[in-house]
């Protein structure tokens, strides 16, 4: 198990956040799921290599009308430093309108956002949802402000999404212009497959990766989820990314979900 994983700290944080939200969703038609996972990222710059570990746990509560909430905790280790943060969010719909929002906080962090806010609003036409949103992340030494527009098209339980993010990171007034395409293939069998690809300028500023130049780059990942039974599943993910002139990364992740 990676050194960055602190079970006691993360479980305590999740429990505290969950108690605050439990009363809002104590209904018989609510389905709960618990996700726990870890990811290893190998990074390379001109002058050094690094291996980062991140671990997370998240509790989701989804109602039969499509609304719900989630709370989660993440612990991330970069070199000798470890940050831990909390996140919480809600989502729902009113007629053709769909909305979601999440906030996160990591007071005293060294590299995770000390706080972030990400609201989103969408409108459904047939099987397609057109959406727009805002992203604000305050890191210890920088801030990121982004506006997003996109759409998601649904075919049964499968989906295809396209999003464009435009904004700026400070200091340095570096532009962020990123296009993301993602897909999910779910035909109801034991396997679900997904893929995500992003490309543009300032991609790694959004993630607060030190040493990048805000130049053009790309990031891509593929994943597969295997349903062991109706209540348990395992998810595998592989990813890679590059930014000019020399930054590169590779990622591998594993997570487990239990529904109850």
Sine and cosine of phi, psi and omega as CSV:
sin_phi,cos_phi,sin_psi,cos_psi,sin_omega,cos_omega
0.00,0.00,0.71,-0.70,-0.05,-1.00
-0.89,0.45,0.48,-0.88,-0.04,-1.00
-0.89,0.45,-0.41,0.91,-0.08,-1.00
-0.97,0.25,-0.16,0.99,-0.10,-1.00
-1.00,0.04,0.88,-0.47,-0.02,-1.00
-0.88,-0.47,1.00,0.05,-0.13,-0.99
-0.84,0.54,-0.70,0.72,-0.07,-1.00
-0.89,0.45,-0.71,0.71,-0.02,-1.00
-0.90,0.44,-0.69,0.72,-0.07,-1.00
-0.95,0.32,-0.65,0.76,0.03,-1.00
-0.91,0.42,-0.66,0.75,0.03,-1.00
-0.89,0.45,-0.69,0.72,0.01,-1.00
-0.89,0.45,-0.68,0.74,0.01,-1.00
-0.90,0.43,-0.67,0.74,-0.01,-1.00
-0.89,0.46,-0.68,0.73,0.01,-1.00
-0.88,0.47,-0.71,0.70,0.00,-1.00
-0.92,0.39,-0.61,0.79,-0.02,-1.00
-0.91,0.42,-0.63,0.78,0.02,-1.00
-0.89,0.45,-0.56,0.83,0.00,-1.00
-0.93,0.37,-0.46,0.89,-0.09,-1.00
-0.97,-0.26,-0.20,0.98,-0.17,-0.98
-0.88,0.48,-0.63,0.78,-0.05,-1.00
-0.89,0.46,-0.46,0.89,-0.04,-1.00
-0.96,0.29,-0.26,0.97,-0.09,-1.00
-0.72,-0.70,0.45,0.89,-0.01,-1.00
-0.99,0.17,0.96,0.29,0.00,-1.00
-0.78,-0.63,0.45,-0.89,-0.10,-1.00
-0.93,0.36,-0.39,0.92,-0.05,-1.00
-1.00,-0.04,0.29,0.96,0.00,-1.00
-1.00,-0.06,0.76,-0.65,0.06,-1.00
-0.96,-0.29,0.79,-0.62,0.00,-1.00
-0.97,-0.24,0.54,-0.84,0.13,-0.99
-0.61,-0.79,0.57,-0.82,0.00,-1.00
-0.86,-0.52,0.85,-0.53,0.02,-1.00
-0.93,-0.36,0.69,-0.72,0.11,-0.99
-0.68,-0.74,0.73,-0.68,-0.05,-1.00
-0.40,-0.92,0.19,-0.98,0.04,-1.00
-0.64,-0.77,0.44,-0.90,-0.01,-1.00
-0.64,-0.77,0.65,-0.76,0.09,-1.00
-0.92,-0.39,0.78,-0.62,0.01,-1.00
-0.85,-0.53,0.81,-0.59,0.08,-1.00
-0.97,-0.23,0.84,-0.55,-0.08,-1.00
-0.85,-0.52,0.49,-0.87,-0.01,-1.00
-0.62,-0.78,0.78,-0.63,0.14,-0.99
-0.92,-0.40,-0.10,-1.00,0.05,-1.00
-0.87,0.49,-0.65,0.76,-0.21,-0.98
-0.95,-0.32,-0.14,0.99,-0.03,-1.00
-0.33,-0.94,0.28,-0.96,0.12,-0.99
-0.90,-0.44,0.38,-0.93,0.03,-1.00
-0.49,-0.87,0.44,-0.90,0.12,-0.99
-0.82,-0.57,0.86,-0.51,0.01,-1.00
-0.94,-0.35,0.57,-0.82,0.07,-1.00
-0.87,-0.50,0.64,-0.77,0.15,-0.99
-0.71,-0.71,0.59,-0.81,0.03,-1.00
-0.71,-0.71,0.55,-0.84,-0.06,-1.00
-0.55,-0.84,0.38,-0.93,0.14,-0.99
-0.62,-0.79,0.68,-0.73,-0.07,-1.00
-0.61,-0.79,0.70,-0.72,0.07,-1.00
-0.94,-0.33,0.83,-0.56,0.02,-1.00
-0.92,-0.40,0.59,-0.81,0.10,-0.99
-0.77,-0.64,0.90,-0.44,-0.06,-1.00
-0.86,-0.52,0.77,-0.64,0.01,-1.00
-1.00,-0.05,0.25,-0.97,-0.05,-1.00
-0.92,0.39,-0.34,0.94,0.02,-1.00
-1.00,0.08,0.06,1.00,0.04,-1.00
1.00,-0.05,-0.08,1.00,0.04,-1.00
-1.00,0.00,0.21,-0.98,0.03,-1.00
0.16,-0.99,-0.16,-0.99,0.01,-1.00
-0.51,-0.86,0.23,-0.97,0.08,-1.00
-0.51,-0.86,0.44,-0.90,0.14,-0.99
-0.70,-0.72,0.53,-0.85,-0.04,-1.00
-0.39,-0.92,0.22,-0.98,0.06,-1.00
-0.67,-0.74,0.58,-0.82,0.01,-1.00
-0.73,-0.68,0.67,-0.75,0.11,-0.99
-0.85,-0.53,0.79,-0.62,-0.04,-1.00
-0.77,-0.64,0.72,-0.70,0.00,-1.00
-0.91,-0.40,0.84,-0.54,0.09,-1.00
-0.84,-0.54,0.89,-0.46,-0.07,-1.00
0.83,0.56,-0.86,-0.51,-0.04,-1.00
-0.99,-0.13,-0.03,1.00,-0.07,-1.00
-0.97,-0.23,0.58,-0.81,0.04,-1.00
-0.77,-0.64,0.78,-0.63,0.07,-1.00
-0.91,-0.41,0.55,-0.84,0.08,-1.00
-0.75,-0.66,0.72,-0.69,-0.02,-1.00
-0.70,-0.72,0.28,-0.96,0.03,-1.00
-0.91,-0.42,0.52,-0.85,0.08,-1.00
-0.65,-0.76,0.50,-0.87,0.05,-1.00
-0.50,-0.87,0.51,-0.86,-0.02,-1.00
-0.38,-0.93,0.24,-0.97,0.05,-1.00
-0.66,-0.75,0.38,-0.93,0.06,-1.00
-0.48,-0.88,0.39,-0.92,-0.02,-1.00
-0.08,-1.00,-0.16,-0.99,0.01,-1.00
-0.48,-0.88,0.42,-0.91,0.07,-1.00
-0.64,-0.77,0.99,-0.15,-0.11,-0.99
0.91,0.41,-0.76,-0.64,0.01,-1.00
-0.98,0.19,-0.14,0.99,-0.03,-1.00
-1.00,0.08,0.70,-0.71,0.10,-1.00
-0.82,-0.58,0.57,-0.82,-0.07,-1.00
-0.60,-0.80,0.39,-0.92,0.08,-1.00
-0.38,-0.92,0.32,-0.95,0.04,-1.00
-0.26,-0.97,0.54,-0.84,0.05,-1.00
-0.56,-0.83,0.48,-0.88,0.07,-1.00
-0.77,-0.64,0.45,-0.89,0.03,-1.00
-0.60,-0.80,0.46,-0.89,0.00,-1.00
-0.52,-0.85,0.64,-0.77,0.10,-0.99
-0.58,-0.81,0.97,0.24,-0.08,-1.00
-0.85,0.52,0.70,-0.71,0.03,-1.00
0.96,0.26,0.23,0.97,-0.05,-1.00
-0.93,0.36,0.35,-0.94,0.05,-1.00
-0.99,-0.16,-0.44,0.90,-0.04,-1.00
-0.55,-0.83,-0.44,0.90,0.12,-0.99
-0.94,0.35,0.38,-0.92,0.08,-1.00
-0.87,0.50,0.77,-0.64,0.07,-1.00
-0.93,0.37,-0.50,0.87,0.24,-0.97
-0.35,-0.94,0.44,-0.90,0.03,-1.00
-0.51,-0.86,0.45,-0.89,0.01,-1.00
-0.69,-0.72,0.75,-0.67,-0.05,-1.00
-0.62,-0.79,1.00,0.09,0.09,-1.00
-1.00,0.06,0.42,-0.91,0.00,-1.00
-0.48,-0.88,0.61,-0.79,0.00,-1.00
-0.72,-0.70,0.68,-0.74,-0.02,-1.00
-0.67,-0.74,0.28,-0.96,0.02,-1.00
-0.72,-0.70,0.79,-0.62,-0.08,-1.00
-1.00,-0.09,0.76,-0.65,0.10,-0.99
-0.81,-0.59,0.94,-0.33,-0.07,-1.00
0.89,0.45,-0.83,-0.55,0.01,-1.00
-0.99,-0.11,0.16,0.99,-0.08,-1.00
-0.89,-0.46,0.70,-0.71,0.07,-1.00
-0.94,-0.35,0.86,-0.52,0.10,-0.99
-1.00,-0.08,0.76,-0.65,-0.15,-0.99
-0.67,-0.75,0.40,-0.92,0.09,-1.00
-0.59,-0.81,0.44,-0.90,-0.05,-1.00
-0.33,-0.94,0.05,-1.00,0.03,-1.00
-0.79,-0.62,0.54,-0.84,0.08,-1.00
-0.74,-0.67,0.84,-0.55,0.11,-0.99
-0.79,-0.61,0.85,-0.53,0.01,-1.00
-0.78,-0.62,0.80,-0.60,0.00,-1.00
-0.95,-0.32,0.97,-0.23,0.05,-1.00
-1.00,0.01,0.22,-0.98,-0.01,-1.00
-0.84,0.54,-0.57,0.82,-0.07,-1.00
-0.83,-0.56,0.17,0.99,0.00,-1.00
-0.34,-0.94,0.26,-0.96,0.11,-0.99
-0.73,-0.68,0.48,-0.88,0.03,-1.00
-0.78,-0.63,0.78,-0.62,0.07,-1.00
-0.83,-0.56,0.84,-0.54,-0.12,-0.99
-0.67,-0.74,0.63,-0.77,0.23,-0.97
-0.95,-0.33,0.59,-0.81,-0.05,-1.00
-0.78,-0.63,0.55,-0.83,0.16,-0.99
-0.68,-0.73,0.52,-0.85,0.00,-1.00
-0.04,-1.00,-0.16,-0.99,0.04,-1.00
-0.49,-0.87,0.41,-0.91,0.09,-1.00
-0.74,-0.67,0.79,-0.61,0.02,-1.00
-0.93,-0.35,0.78,-0.63,-0.08,-1.00
-0.95,-0.32,0.68,-0.74,0.14,-0.99
-0.74,-0.67,0.99,-0.15,-0.13,-0.99
0.90,0.44,-0.78,-0.63,0.06,-1.00
-1.00,-0.02,-0.01,1.00,0.05,-1.00
-1.00,-0.02,0.35,-0.94,-0.02,-1.00
-0.43,-0.90,0.39,-0.92,0.05,-1.00
-0.69,-0.73,0.79,-0.61,-0.08,-1.00
-0.80,-0.60,0.50,-0.87,0.06,-1.00
-0.69,-0.72,0.74,-0.67,-0.01,-1.00
-0.62,-0.79,0.62,-0.79,0.08,-1.00
-0.87,-0.49,0.80,-0.60,0.00,-1.00
-0.92,-0.39,0.73,-0.68,-0.02,-1.00
-0.66,-0.75,0.78,-0.62,0.00,-1.00
-0.07,-1.00,-0.49,-0.87,-0.09,-1.00
-0.43,-0.90,0.55,-0.84,0.11,-0.99
-0.92,-0.38,0.58,-0.82,0.02,-1.00
-0.82,-0.57,0.51,-0.86,0.02,1.00
-0.97,0.22,0.15,-0.99,0.03,-1.00
0.99,-0.16,-0.22,0.97,0.00,-1.00
0.76,0.65,0.76,0.65,-0.03,-1.00
-1.00,0.03,0.75,-0.66,-0.03,-1.00
-0.95,0.31,0.55,-0.84,0.14,-0.99
-0.87,-0.49,0.86,-0.50,0.03,-1.00
-0.65,-0.76,0.98,-0.21,-0.13,-0.99
-0.73,-0.69,0.74,-0.68,0.11,-0.99
-0.95,-0.31,0.74,-0.68,-0.01,-1.00
-0.81,-0.59,0.74,-0.67,0.11,-0.99
-0.86,-0.51,0.72,-0.69,0.03,-1.00
-0.63,-0.78,0.44,-0.90,0.01,-1.00
-0.58,-0.82,0.46,-0.89,0.05,-1.00
-0.67,-0.74,0.79,-0.61,0.02,-1.00
-0.92,-0.40,0.92,-0.40,-0.03,-1.00
-0.68,-0.73,0.95,-0.30,0.01,-1.00
-0.97,-0.26,0.28,0.96,0.07,-1.00
1.00,0.05,-0.03,1.00,0.03,-1.00
-1.00,0.10,-0.20,-0.98,-0.01,-1.00
-0.94,0.33,-0.37,0.93,-0.07,-1.00
-0.94,-0.33,0.66,-0.75,0.16,-0.99
-0.81,-0.58,0.70,-0.72,-0.05,-1.00
-0.85,-0.52,0.57,-0.82,0.01,-1.00
-0.56,-0.83,0.32,-0.95,0.03,-1.00
-0.44,-0.90,0.53,-0.85,0.04,-1.00
-0.64,-0.76,0.66,-0.75,0.06,-1.00
-0.65,-0.76,0.75,-0.66,0.03,-1.00
-0.79,-0.61,0.57,-0.82,0.03,-1.00
-0.48,-0.88,0.55,-0.84,0.03,-1.00
0.49,-0.87,-0.34,-0.94,-0.07,-1.00
-0.96,-0.29,0.70,-0.71,0.03,-1.00
0.97,0.22,0.33,0.94,-0.05,-1.00
-0.84,0.54,-0.69,0.73,-0.08,-1.00
-1.00,0.08,-0.15,0.99,0.19,-0.98
-0.91,0.41,-0.55,0.83,0.00,-1.00
-0.88,0.47,-0.53,0.85,-0.04,-1.00
-0.99,-0.12,0.02,1.00,0.01,-1.00
0.84,0.54,0.79,0.62,0.08,-1.00
-1.00,0.01,0.88,-0.47,-0.05,-1.00
-0.94,0.33,0.50,-0.86,0.08,-1.00
1.00,0.04,-0.13,0.99,0.08,-1.00
-0.99,0.12,0.31,-0.95,-0.16,-0.99
-0.95,-0.31,0.07,1.00,-0.06,-1.00
0.95,0.31,0.34,0.94,0.00,-1.00
-1.00,0.09,-0.09,-1.00,0.03,-1.00
-0.95,0.31,0.58,-0.82,0.01,-1.00
-0.30,-0.95,-0.03,-1.00,0.02,-1.00
-0.54,-0.84,0.36,-0.93,0.07,-1.00
-0.54,-0.84,0.66,-0.75,-0.02,-1.00
-0.58,-0.81,0.50,-0.87,0.03,-1.00
-0.49,-0.87,0.45,-0.89,0.13,-0.99
-0.79,-0.62,0.51,-0.86,0.00,-1.00
-0.57,-0.82,0.35,-0.94,0.05,-1.00
-0.59,-0.81,0.72,-0.70,0.07,-1.00
-0.91,-0.41,0.74,-0.68,0.03,-1.00
-0.92,-0.40,0.85,-0.53,0.03,-1.00
-1.00,0.09,0.94,-0.34,0.03,-1.00
-0.92,0.39,-0.68,0.73,0.09,-1.00
-0.38,-0.93,-0.01,-1.00,-0.07,-1.00
-0.86,0.51,-0.30,0.95,-0.07,-1.00
-0.93,-0.36,-0.19,0.98,-0.09,-1.00
-0.74,-0.67,0.66,-0.75,0.04,-1.00
-0.50,-0.87,0.36,-0.93,0.04,-1.00
-0.82,-0.57,0.64,-0.77,-0.03,-1.00
-0.83,-0.56,0.73,-0.68,0.04,-1.00
-0.90,-0.43,0.58,-0.81,0.01,-1.00
-0.59,-0.81,0.65,-0.76,0.09,-1.00
-0.79,-0.62,0.66,-0.76,-0.03,-1.00
-0.51,-0.86,0.30,-0.95,0.03,-1.00
-0.45,-0.89,0.37,-0.93,0.01,-1.00
-0.36,-0.93,0.33,-0.94,0.00,-1.00
-0.57,-0.82,0.49,-0.87,0.21,-0.98
-0.61,-0.79,0.68,-0.73,0.02,-1.00
-0.91,0.42,0.59,-0.81,0.06,1.00
-1.00,-0.02,-0.37,0.93,-0.18,-0.98
-0.61,-0.79,-0.09,1.00,-0.06,-1.00
-0.95,0.31,0.65,-0.76,0.06,-1.00
-0.52,-0.86,0.43,-0.90,0.01,-1.00
-0.56,-0.83,0.44,-0.90,0.18,-0.98
-0.71,-0.70,0.56,-0.83,-0.08,-1.00
-0.71,-0.71,0.53,-0.85,0.14,-0.99
-0.63,-0.78,0.73,-0.69,-0.06,-1.00
-0.70,-0.71,0.43,-0.90,0.02,-1.00
-0.59,-0.81,0.72,-0.70,0.03,-1.00
-0.59,-0.81,0.32,-0.95,-0.02,-1.00
-0.77,-0.64,0.68,-0.74,0.03,-1.00
-0.83,-0.56,0.68,-0.73,0.11,-0.99
-0.82,-0.58,0.78,-0.62,0.05,-1.00
-0.96,-0.27,0.66,-0.75,-0.03,-1.00
-0.50,-0.87,0.00,0.00,0.00,0.00
